[in-house]
Amino acid sequence: MFKRIRNVAVIALLALAMAVPATAWAKTAASESVTRAPTRDQALAAQRVYGLLSDSRYHYKPRPLDDALSSQIFDDYLKALDSQKLFFTQADIDAFAAYRTTLDDAIRNGELQPAFDMFNVYILRVGQRVAFARGLLKQPFDFTGEESYRFDREDAVWASDDAELQAIWRQYVKNDALRLQLANKKPAAIAGTLDKRYANLAERVQQIKSEDVFQTFLDTYASAIEPHTNYMTPRTTENFNISMRLSLEGIGAVLQRQDDYVVIRSVVPGGPAGLSGKLGPGDRIAAVGQGQSGPMVDVVGWRIDDVVDLIRGPKDSEVRLDIVPATASEDGAHQQITLIRQKVKLEEQTAKRSIIDIDNGQETRRIGVITLPTFYLDFEARRRNEADYTSATRDVARLLGELKQDKVDGVVIDLRNNGGGSLTEAIELTGLFIDTGPVVQVREAAGRVSVETDEDAGVAWSGPLAVLVNRASASASEIFAAAIQDYGRGLIIGEPTFGKGTVQNLVDLDRWPPSEKPRFGQVKLTVAQFFRIDGGTTQLKGVVPDIAFPVSLDASEYGESTFDNALPWTRIAPAPHSLLGNFSPLLSQLNARHQNRADTDLEFVWWTNDVAEYRKQRERKEISLNIAQRRTERDALEAKRKQREAERQAAGLDTPALAKADDGLQADERDIAAQVAEEKAREERPDALVKESAAILADAIDLLSTDSTLAAAVHPTVAAGHWAD
């Protein structure tokens, strides 16, 4: 989440890390030599980051940059480079050993060559492993043996030497080939597909930039102190800001890599690309020109972010694209398209609403659902007092007004997979459902506790409310859900949440002294811990729902509890607040009704079975390389899909398209237009969890409306209209 602060920070946030992962590296526009080396600006940036992270005036839990932290940085950096232990051998790790206790000195002194030396060996090893893999494709594989492939190697030991690692790679390639053979690909097509795949891997790694290496290394240092402390380069910072304000200046197209081209994946409705009607999924960008007469720059082979830099630009400026249409071959006729850049709103990531009708046999309850992907806010537009600045709270308030016009009986706020965002938005969103009062407490490093309060009188929705969460609901989502729960304002439904209870500031490294253009990037710095108004913290434990769904990911698999250096759970004094309700007397009846539906509703039963199967598969570390066994497993999955389709038809349910069997391909090897169509079809499938959440809320409404004694015990304000709009 974000909050303006007067001293060091530009922005305060409570969100999951959004930095670009090391695996996102791709081709670069300008070819660099194989050997990477740090720049002077990177050395200066490292020293500035060290100054911030080692100072108790800034970081909530500073940790000295000593040999112990250096050792952790060393291990984490190796993991960032080679998490599955497919490129380095133990001999490489032994050769790096001298750096284990010297990386602290490297950062402190701005002498970053050790990190780049390790990376340069990584590039060399990738080239060697890929060359070996491509060589294996010259001979057919035997899939009749009892061999297996360990696909999860994160906890494996490093291969002792090249011979052992080559044996692992042989299984890796064999599994790729087996997947394609099970998808009925011919031997020549299998070899061709995999040869191109591995060649692309080597080429993209070869094109990694110095700034990518630097960000990965420095972010490893930052997150070694505390999980949500991160470093971002200027480019990553801009992408982060776009994700918060949900707007950019450009043509409004989502791009994807496919072979040597950057291609159009989709167009944003209402953006220049969409309004032109000239671009569609699969169209390949061959060149980009600026203005009416700027030279066309060939971008074939470029990485996505470099192409994006050319396409984005100031509002009302002109950009020209040389396009190879999706329907044409690579040698087909090109088309040149001219577009005028505009401010593009990323509407797909904003709050959305829908209505679900729940029939209890006697009457139908209309339940409104608002899905909120993130707690977004355009900070700069708000600071400038622009009338229409982007805000999650504003959007939700508008949607609540529309749902009231539609005369819904209750509202479900869907925060599944919402990783956080603006602290201001979490507070103000809570204020839409309570009159006035405390929402969250914030404790700084020095121990001072401040209470963040909703001070706007009145509510946007006083009727029945539920909040749907899962393990990926984090930070701002947890503040909102916790406040609703602590006030007794609504029901919390779903899974225990992520457990992130810390506050971050964004610190601009170019402020000392100010730079004409971004040079050093920003640090997302943990500066405080937040607490519920009941005095507890969501740190590690998260928010525990009132009505629980089967757990898809538990605390040992995902969430704050998986970080070795996470802050501990603790408690402070509660903030005085009014209790609007107490759902305890209602929960046993709600759980009984929920369980009855969970045992009989086909969609929910299927979802529960899928969760159980997913958890079972997560426990697997290996997969058979025997084609008969794999074919049996594939046929069982196919039979299960067909059985569900028949059950849907028999029950008169909507019949969305069946999920396809594994085709053995990666995302950038599939037809993009077909991928987009399949994704849209998946989005239209029934959401069993939303439907069940709406049914639970409808149950609560029915029980409270028919039992005055229960209503008085659960929600004393019902008579005053708090749960009866």
C-alpha positions in Angstrom: 0.0 0.0 0.0 1.0 3.6 -0.5 1.0 6.7 1.6 2.6 10.1 1.1 5.3 10.9 3.7 7.1 14.1 4.2 10.6 12.9 5.1 12.5 10.2 3.2 9.8 8.4 1.3 8.0 9.3 -1.8 5.4 6.5 -1.5 4.5 4.1 1.3 3.1 0.8 0.2 1.8 -2.5 1.6 2.0 -4.7 -1.5 3.7 -7.9 -2.6 7.0 -7.4 -4.4 6.3 -6.5 -8.1 9.8 -6.4 -9.4 10.6 -8.1 -12.7 12.0 -11.6 -12.0 15.4 -12.7 -13.3 13.6 -15.2 -15.5 12.0 -12.4 -17.5 15.3 -11.5 -19.1 15.0 -11.6 -22.9 16.7 -10.1 -26.0 18.2 -6.6 -25.9 18.0 -4.1 -28.7 21.7 -3.4 -28.8 24.1 -6.3 -28.8 26.5 -6.4 -25.9 29.6 -8.5 -25.5 29.3 -11.8 -23.6 31.1 -10.4 -20.6 29.0 -8.0 -18.4 30.5 -5.4 -16.2 29.1 -2.9 -13.8 28.8 0.8 -14.6 29.7 3.8 -12.5 26.1 4.7 -11.9 25.5 1.2 -10.6 28.4 1.4 -8.2 26.9 4.7 -6.9 23.5 3.2 -6.7 24.8 0.3 -4.6 26.4 2.6 -2.1 23.2 4.6 -1.8 21.1 1.5 -1.2 23.6 0.4 1.4 23.2 3.7 3.1 19.5 3.4 3.3 19.3 -0.2 4.3 21.9 0.0 7.1 20.4 3.1 8.7 17.8 2.5 11.5 16.3 5.9 10.8 14.9 4.5 7.6 14.5 0.7 7.7 12.1 -0.9 10.2 14.5 -3.8 10.9 18.0 -2.9 9.7 20.6 -5.6 9.5 24.3 -4.9 9.3 26.0 -5.7 6.0 28.5 -8.2 7.4 29.9 -11.6 6.5 26.7 -13.3 7.7 24.5 -11.3 5.4 27.0 -11.6 2.6 26.7 -15.4 2.9 22.9 -15.2 2.6 23.2 -12.8 -0.4 25.6 -15.3 -2.0 23.1 -18.2 -1.6 20.1 -16.1 -2.7 22.0 -14.7 -5.7 22.8 -18.2 -6.9 19.2 -19.2 -6.5 18.1 -16.2 -8.5 20.5 -17.3 -11.3 19.9 -21.0 -11.2 17.0 -21.9 -9.0 16.6 -25.4 -10.4 20.4 -26.2 -10.4 20.5 -26.9 -14.1 23.5 -24.8 -15.1 26.1 -24.6 -12.4 28.0 -27.6 -11.0 29.4 -28.0 -7.5 32.8 -27.2 -9.0 31.4 -23.8 -10.1 30.0 -23.2 -6.6 33.4 -24.1 -5.1 35.1 -21.6 -7.5 32.7 -18.9 -6.3 33.4 -19.7 -2.6 35.8 -16.8 -2.2 32.9 -14.4 -2.8 30.7 -15.8 0.0 32.0 -13.5 2.7 33.1 -10.6 0.4 29.9 -9.5 -1.2 29.3 -7.2 1.7 32.5 -5.3 0.9 31.6 -5.3 -2.8 28.3 -3.5 -2.1 29.7 -1.2 0.5 32.5 0.0 -1.7 30.6 0.0 -4.9 32.9 -2.7 -6.4 30.4 -5.0 -8.0 32.6 -7.1 -10.3 32.2 -10.3 -8.2 28.5 -10.4 -8.8 29.1 -9.9 -12.6 31.9 -12.5 -12.6 29.4 -15.0 -11.2 26.8 -14.0 -13.8 29.4 -14.2 -16.7 30.0 -17.8 -15.7 26.3 -18.4 -15.7 26.1 -17.2 -19.3 28.9 -19.5 -20.3 27.2 -22.5 -18.6 23.9 -21.8 -20.2 25.5 -21.9 -23.6 27.2 -25.1 -22.8 24.1 -26.8 -21.5 22.0 -25.7 -24.4 24.6 -26.9 -26.9 24.5 -30.3 -25.2 20.7 -30.4 -25.2 20.5 -29.5 -28.9 23.0 -32.3 -29.7 20.7 -34.8 -28.0 18.0 -34.1 -30.5 20.0 -35.8 -33.3 19.1 -39.2 -32.0 15.6 -40.6 -31.0 14.8 -41.3 -27.4 13.7 -44.6 -25.9 10.6 -44.1 -23.8 10.0 -47.7 -22.9 12.3 -47.9 -19.8 11.4 -47.2 -16.1 13.4 -44.0 -15.9 12.0 -40.8 -14.2 12.8 -37.2 -14.3 13.1 -35.0 -11.2 11.5 -31.8 -12.4 11.6 -30.0 -9.0 15.3 -29.5 -8.2 15.1 -26.5 -5.9 16.1 -28.5 -2.9 18.5 -30.8 -4.8 22.2 -30.7 -4.3 24.4 -29.3 -7.1 25.6 -31.8 -9.6 29.1 -32.8 -8.8 30.5 -32.4 -12.3 29.5 -32.0 -16.0 28.8 -35.7 -16.5 26.2 -35.7 -13.7 24.6 -32.5 -15.0 24.5 -33.8 -18.5 22.6 -36.9 -17.2 20.0 -34.5 -15.7 19.8 -32.5 -18.9 19.3 -35.7 -20.9 16.2 -36.4 -18.7 15.1 -32.8 -19.1 15.2 -33.0 -22.9 13.7 -36.4 -22.9 10.7 -35.2 -20.9 10.2 -32.3 -23.3 10.3 -34.7 -26.2 7.9 -37.1 -24.5 5.3 -34.4 -23.9 5.4 -33.5 -27.6 5.2 -37.1 -28.7 2.2 -37.6 -26.4 0.6 -34.7 -28.3 1.1 -36.7 -31.5 3.9 -34.7 -32.9 6.2 -36.4 -35.5 9.9 -37.0 -34.7 11.1 -34.3 -37.1 8.6 -31.7 -35.7 9.7 -32.6 -32.2 13.3 -32.1 -32.9 12.6 -28.9 -34.8 10.5 -27.4 -32.0 12.9 -28.3 -29.2 16.0 -27.1 -31.2 14.4 -23.7 -31.7 13.3 -23.6 -28.1 16.7 -24.3 -26.7 18.4 -22.0 -29.2 16.0 -19.2 -28.1 16.9 -19.8 -24.5 20.6 -19.4 -25.1 20.2 -16.4 -27.3 17.9 -14.6 -24.8 20.3 -15.2 -21.9 23.1 -14.0 -24.1 21.3 -10.7 -24.6 20.8 -9.9 -20.9 21.8 -6.4 -20.1 24.1 -5.1 -17.4 21.2 -3.3 -15.7 19.3 -6.7 -15.4 22.3 -8.3 -13.7 22.6 -5.3 -11.4 18.9 -5.3 -10.4 19.0 -9.0 -9.7 22.0 -8.7 -7.5 21.0 -5.6 -5.6 17.5 -6.8 -5.1 19.0 -10.0 -3.6 20.8 -7.8 -1.1 17.6 -5.8 -0.3 15.3 -8.9 0.1 17.9 -10.7 2.3 17.3 -8.0 4.9 13.5 -8.4 4.9 11.3 -10.2 2.2 9.5 -7.0 1.0 12.5 -4.7 0.8 13.4 -4.5 -2.9 15.5 -2.5 -5.3 14.1 -1.4 -8.7 15.9 0.1 -11.7 14.4 3.2 -13.4 12.7 1.0 -16.0 11.2 -1.3 -13.4 10.1 1.7 -11.3 8.2 3.1 -14.3 6.4 -0.3 -14.9 5.6 -0.4 -11.2 4.1 3.1 -11.3 2.0 2.1 -14.4 0.6 -0.9 -12.5 -0.5 1.5 -9.7 -2.0 4.2 -11.7 -3.5 1.8 -14.3 -2.6 4.1 -17.2 0.1 4.9 -19.6 0.8 6.9 -22.7 1.0 4.8 -25.8 -1.1 2.8 -28.3 -2.9 0.4 -25.9 -1.5 -3.0 -27.0 -0.4 -5.9 -24.9 2.8 -7.5 -26.4 4.3 -10.9 -26.3 7.5 -12.5 -27.6 7.2 -15.2 -30.2 10.4 -16.5 -31.8 12.2 -13.4 -33.1 9.2 -11.1 -33.1 7.4 -9.0 -30.6 3.8 -9.6 -31.4 0.4 -8.2 -30.5 -1.3 -10.3 -27.9 -4.4 -8.1 -27.4 -5.5 -4.5 -27.8 -6.9 -2.4 -25.0 -10.5 -1.4 -25.7 -10.7 2.3 -26.4 -7.0 2.7 -27.0 -5.5 4.0 -30.3 -4.7 0.4 -31.4 -8.2 -0.8 -30.7 -9.9 2.1 -32.2 -7.9 1.9 -35.4 -9.2 -1.6 -36.1 -5.8 -2.3 -37.8 -4.1 -4.4 -35.2 -5.0 -7.8 -33.8 -3.7 -10.9 -31.9 -0.6 -12.4 -33.6 0.4 -9.4 -35.7 4.2 -9.1 -35.7 6.1 -5.9 -35.2 9.0 -5.6 -37.6 10.0 -2.0 -37.2 9.0 1.2 -35.3 9.3 4.8 -36.5 8.8 8.1 -34.7 6.7 10.9 -36.1 5.8 11.3 -39.7 9.4 11.0 -41.1 11.6 9.4 -38.4 13.6 6.4 -39.6 12.0 3.0 -39.2 14.1 1.0 -36.6 14.2 -2.7 -37.2 13.1 -4.4 -34.0 13.2 -8.1 -35.1 15.1 -10.0 -32.3 14.6 -7.2 -29.7 13.4 -7.9 -26.2 9.9 -6.7 -25.3 10.8 -3.9 -23.0 13.1 -2.3 -25.6 10.3 -2.4 -28.2 7.9 -1.0 -25.6 10.2 1.9 -25.1 10.0 2.8 -28.7 6.2 2.4 -28.9 5.4 4.4 -25.8 5.6 8.1 -25.9 4.0 11.5 -25.1 0.3 11.9 -25.6 -0.7 13.2 -29.1 2.6 12.2 -30.6 2.8 9.9 -33.7 4.3 6.4 -34.0 4.6 4.2 -37.1 4.6 0.5 -37.0 5.8 -1.9 -39.7 3.6 -5.0 -39.2 3.7 -8.5 -40.6 0.0 -9.6 -40.3 -0.8 -12.8 -38.3 -2.3 -14.3 -41.4 0.8 -13.8 -43.5 4.0 -15.8 -43.5 7.3 -14.2 -42.2 8.1 -13.4 -45.8 4.6 -12.0 -46.5 3.7 -8.4 -47.4 4.2 -5.8 -44.6 1.8 -3.2 -43.6 2.7 0.2 -42.2 0.3 1.6 -39.6 0.3 5.1 -38.1 -1.1 5.7 -34.7 -1.5 8.8 -32.4 -0.5 8.0 -28.9 -3.0 8.7 -26.2 -3.4 8.2 -22.4 -4.6 4.6 -22.2 -6.5 3.3 -19.1 -5.9 -0.3 -18.2 -9.5 -1.1 -17.7 -9.0 -4.8 -17.4 -7.3 -4.3 -14.1 -9.9 -2.1 -12.5 -12.8 -3.1 -10.2 -15.6 -5.0 -11.9 -19.2 -5.9 -10.8 -21.7 -8.6 -11.5 -24.9 -10.0 -10.0 -25.6 -13.5 -8.9 -29.2 -14.7 -8.2 -29.5 -17.2 -5.4 -32.7 -19.1 -5.2 -33.4 -20.6 -1.8 -36.6 -22.3 -2.9 -38.9 -19.6 -1.6 -37.4 -16.4 -3.0 -34.4 -15.2 -5.0 -31.7 -13.1 -3.4 -29.8 -10.8 -5.6 -26.1 -10.7 -4.5 -23.8 -8.1 -6.1 -20.1 -9.1 -6.5 -17.3 -6.6 -6.9 -14.0 -8.0 -8.0 -11.0 -5.8 -7.0 -7.6 -7.0 -8.5 -5.5 -4.5 -6.6 -5.7 -1.3 -4.4 -4.6 1.0 -7.2 -4.2 4.8 -7.0 -2.7 7.4 -9.3 -0.7 9.3 -6.6 0.6 12.1 -8.8 -2.8 12.9 -10.3 -4.3 12.9 -6.7 -1.5 15.2 -5.6 -2.3 17.5 -8.4 -6.0 17.5 -7.4 -7.1 16.2 -10.8 -10.8 15.6 -10.7 -10.8 12.2 -12.3 -7.7 10.6 -10.8 -7.7 6.8 -10.8 -8.7 5.3 -7.5 -9.9 1.8 -6.4 -12.1 3.4 -3.8 -13.8 5.7 -6.2 -14.4 2.9 -8.6 -15.9 0.6 -5.9 -18.1 3.5 -4.6 -19.4 4.0 -8.2 -20.1 0.2 -8.5 -21.9 0.1 -5.2 -24.1 2.9 -6.4 -25.0 0.9 -9.5 -25.7 -2.2 -7.4 -28.0 -0.2 -5.2 -29.8 0.9 -8.3 -30.1 -2.7 -9.2 -31.6 -3.4 -5.8 -29.2 -6.1 -4.7 -29.8 -7.7 -1.3 -26.1 -8.0 -0.4 -22.6 -7.4 -1.7 -19.5 -9.7 -1.9 -16.1 -8.0 -2.3 -13.8 -10.5 -4.1 -10.2 -9.9 -3.0 -8.7 -13.2 -4.2 -5.2 -12.9 -5.6 -5.2 -9.2 -4.7 -1.6 -8.6 -3.5 -2.1 -5.1 -2.1 -1.4 -1.6 -3.2 -2.2 1.8 -1.6 -2.6 2.1 2.1 -4.7 5.2 1.5 -7.1 3.1 -0.6 -7.3 0.3 2.0 -8.4 2.9 4.6 -10.8 4.8 2.3 -12.3 1.5 0.9 -13.0 0.4 4.5 -14.7 3.8 5.0 -17.3 2.9 2.3 -18.7 0.3 4.8 -18.2 1.9 8.2 -19.2 5.4 9.3 -16.1 6.7 10.9 -13.4 5.1 13.1 -9.9 3.5 13.1 -9.0 1.1 10.3 -5.4 0.1 11.0 -2.6 0.8 13.4 1.0 1.5 12.2 4.1 1.0 14.4 7.3 2.6 13.3 10.8 1.3 14.1 11.1 3.6 17.1 8.0 2.1 18.5 5.6 5.0 17.9 2.1 3.8 17.0 -0.3 5.8 14.9 -3.9 5.0 14.2 -5.1 5.4 10.6 -8.7 6.4 10.7 -11.6 6.8 8.3 -12.8 10.3 9.0 -15.5 10.6 6.3 -18.9 10.3 7.8 -21.5 8.1 6.0 -21.3 4.9 4.1 -21.7 3.8 0.5 -23.2 0.5 1.4 -24.8 -0.3 4.8 -26.4 -3.6 3.8 -25.2 -7.2 4.1 -21.5 -7.7 3.2 -19.0 -10.5 2.7 -15.4 -10.5 1.7 -13.9 -13.4 -0.3 -10.1 -14.0 0.2 -7.5 -16.6 -0.5 -3.8 -17.2 0.3 -2.8 -14.7 -2.4 -4.8 -11.9 -0.7 -2.1 -9.8 0.9 -1.3 -6.6 2.6 -3.9 -4.0 1.7 -6.4 -6.8 1.2 -5.6 -8.1 4.7 -6.0 -4.6 6.2 -9.5 -4.3 4.7 -10.6 -7.8 5.5 -9.3 -7.5 9.1 -11.1 -4.2 9.7 -14.4 -5.6 8.3 -13.9 -8.6 10.6 -12.9 -6.7 13.7 -15.9 -4.3 13.4 -18.2 -7.3 12.8 -19.3 -5.4 9.7 -19.3 -8.4 7.3 -18.4 -12.1 6.9 -14.9 -13.2 5.8 -15.1 -16.2 3.5 -12.4 -18.3 1.9 -8.8 -19.3 2.9 -6.4 -17.8 5.4 -4.6 -14.8 3.7 -0.9 -14.3 2.9 0.2 -12.9 6.2 2.1 -9.7 5.1 1.9 -7.2 7.9 4.6 -4.7 6.9 4.6 -1.2 5.4 7.0 -0.1 2.7 8.1 3.3 1.3 9.4 4.0 -2.1 12.6 6.0 -1.9 13.8 7.7 -5.0 17.6 7.4 -5.2 17.8 10.3 -7.6 16.7 12.8 -4.9 20.3 13.2 -3.5 21.0 15.3 -5.5 18.1 15.5 -8.0 18.9 14.1 -11.5 17.6 15.4 -14.8 16.7 11.9 -15.8 16.4 8.7 -13.7 19.8 7.1 -13.1 19.8 5.2 -9.8 16.3 3.7 -9.5 14.3 3.3 -6.3 14.2 1.2 -3.1 11.1 -0.2 -1.7 11.9 0.0 2.0 10.1 -1.6 4.9 9.6 1.2 7.4 6.8 0.0 9.7 4.5 -2.9 10.7 0.7 -2.6 10.6 -1.7 -4.0 13.2 -5.4 -4.7 13.3 -7.6 -2.5 15.4 -8.0 -5.4 17.7 -4.3 -5.2 18.5 -3.1 -8.3 16.6 -1.1 -8.3 13.4 -1.7 -10.1 10.1 2.0 -10.8 10.0 2.6 -14.5 9.4 -1.0 -15.6 10.5 -2.9 -13.5 8.0 -6.7 -13.1 8.3 -8.5 -16.3 9.2 -12.0 -16.5 7.5 -15.2 -17.0 9.4 -16.4 -19.5 6.8 -13.5 -21.6 5.5 -13.1 -23.2 2.0 -10.6 -26.0 1.3 -7.0 -24.7 1.4 -5.3 -24.7 -2.0 -2.0 -23.5 -0.6 -1.1 -23.8 3.1 1.4 -21.8 5.1 4.3 -24.2 4.4 3.9 -23.7 0.6 3.1 -20.0 0.0 2.9 -16.8 2.0 4.8 -14.8 4.5 5.6 -17.9 6.6 7.8 -19.3 3.8 10.3 -16.5 4.3 13.1 -17.3 6.7 13.7 -13.6 7.5 10.0 -12.6 7.9 9.1 -10.5 11.0 7.5 -12.4 13.8 3.8 -12.2 14.8 3.2 -9.9 17.7 0.5 -7.8 19.4 -0.1 -4.2 20.6 -2.9 -2.5 22.4 -6.2 -2.4 20.5 -7.6 0.8 19.1 -11.0 1.8 20.6 -13.8 1.1 18.1 -17.4 0.3 18.0 -18.5 -3.3 17.4 -21.1 -3.3 14.7 -21.9 -6.9 14.9 -20.9 -10.4 16.1 -21.4 -13.3 13.7 -20.4 -16.0 16.1 -24.0 -17.1 16.9 -24.6 -17.4 13.2 -21.6 -19.4 12.0 -22.6 -22.9 12.9 -25.8 -22.6 10.9 -24.0 -21.0 8.0 -21.3 -23.7 8.0 -23.9 -26.4 8.0 -25.7 -24.9 5.0 -22.4 -24.4 3.3 -21.3 -27.9 3.8 -24.5 -29.3 2.5 -24.0 -27.4 -0.8 -20.3 -28.2 -0.9 -21.3 -31.9 -0.8 -23.9 -31.6 -3.6 -23.1 -28.6 -5.8 -21.3 -30.1 -8.9 -19.1 -27.0 -9.5 -18.0 -26.8 -5.9 -17.4 -30.5 -5.7 -15.3 -30.4 -8.8 -13.3 -27.4 -7.5 -12.7 -29.3 -4.2 -11.5 -32.3 -6.0 -9.2 -30.2 -8.2 -7.7 -28.6 -5.1 -7.0 -32.0 -3.6 -5.5 -33.2 -6.9 -3.4 -30.0 -7.2 -2.0 -30.5 -3.7 -1.2 -34.1 -4.5 0.6 -33.1 -7.6 2.6 -30.4 -5.7 4.0 -33.1 -3.5 5.5 -34.9 -6.5 9.1 -34.1 -7.3 9.5 -36.6 -10.2 7.6 -37.7 -13.3 7.9 -40.9 -15.3 9.7 -41.0 -18.6 7.9 -44.2 -19.6 5.5 -43.4 -22.5 3.0 -46.1 -21.5 2.7 -44.8 -18.0 2.4 -41.2 -19.1 -0.2 -42.1 -21.7 -2.3 -43.9 -19.0 -2.1 -40.7 -16.8 -3.1 -38.5 -19.8 -6.0 -40.8 -20.8 -7.3 -40.7 -17.2 -7.3 -36.9 -17.2 -9.0 -36.9 -20.6 -11.7 -39.3 -19.3 -12.2 -37.1 -16.3 -12.7 -34.0 -18.5 -15.2 -35.8 -20.7 -17.1 -37.2 -17.6 -17.5 -33.7 -16.3 -18.8 -32.5 -19.6 -21.4 -35.2 -19.6 -22.4 -34.4 -16.0 -22.7 -30.7 -16.9 -25.0 -31.5 -19.8 -27.1 -33.9 -17.7 -27.5 -31.2 -15.0 -28.4 -28.5 -17.5 -25.3 -26.4 -16.6 -23.5 -24.1 -18.9 -21.0 -26.0 -20.9 -17.8 -24.0 -21.3 -15.1 -25.3 -23.6 -13.1 -28.2 -22.3 -9.5 -27.6 -21.2 -7.2 -29.0 -23.8 -4.8 -31.8 -23.1 -1.1 -30.9 -22.7 0.3 -30.0 -26.2 3.9 -30.0 -25.0 4.4 -26.4 -26.2 5.4 -23.2 -24.3 3.3 -20.1 -24.4 5.5 -18.4 -27.1 5.2 -21.5 -29.3 1.4 -21.5 -29.6 -1.0 -19.6 -31.8 -1.6 -16.3 -30.0 -5.1 -15.7 -31.3 -6.1 -19.2 -30.2 -4.5 -18.6 -26.7 -6.4 -15.4 -26.2 -9.7 -17.1 -27.2 -9.1 -19.9 -24.8 -8.3 -17.5 -21.9 -11.5 -15.7 -22.5 -13.4 -19.0 -22.5 -11.8 -19.9 -19.2 -12.8 -16.5 -17.7 -16.5 -17.3 -18.7 -16.5 -20.6 -16.8 -18.6 -20.7 -13.7 -16.8 -19.5 -10.6 -17.8 -22.0 -7.9 -16.3 -19.9 -5.0 -18.0 -16.7 -5.9 -21.3 -18.4 -6.3 -20.9 -20.2 -3.0 -19.8 -17.0 -1.3 -23.0 -15.3 -2.6 -25.0 -18.3 -1.3 -23.5 -18.0 2.1 -24.3 -14.3 2.3 -27.8 -15.0 1.1 -28.1 -17.6 3.9 -27.1 -15.0 6.4 -29.7 -12.6 5.1 -32.4 -15.2 5.3 -31.5 -16.3 8.8 -31.3 -12.8 10.2 -34.5 -11.7 8.5 -36.6 -14.6 9.8 -35.2 -14.9 13.4 -35.4 -11.7 15.3 -33.6 -13.1 18.4 -30.7 -14.3 16.3 -30.6 -11.0 14.4 -30.5 -9.1 17.7 -27.6 -11.3 18.9 -25.6 -11.0 15.6 -26.2 -7.5 14.4 -27.9 -5.2 16.9 -28.0 -2.4 14.3 -30.2 -4.4 11.9 -33.3 -2.5 13.1 -31.5 0.8 12.4 -30.8 -0.3 8.9 -27.2 -1.3 9.0 -28.0 -4.7 7.3 -31.2 -3.7 5.6 -30.7 -1.1 2.9 
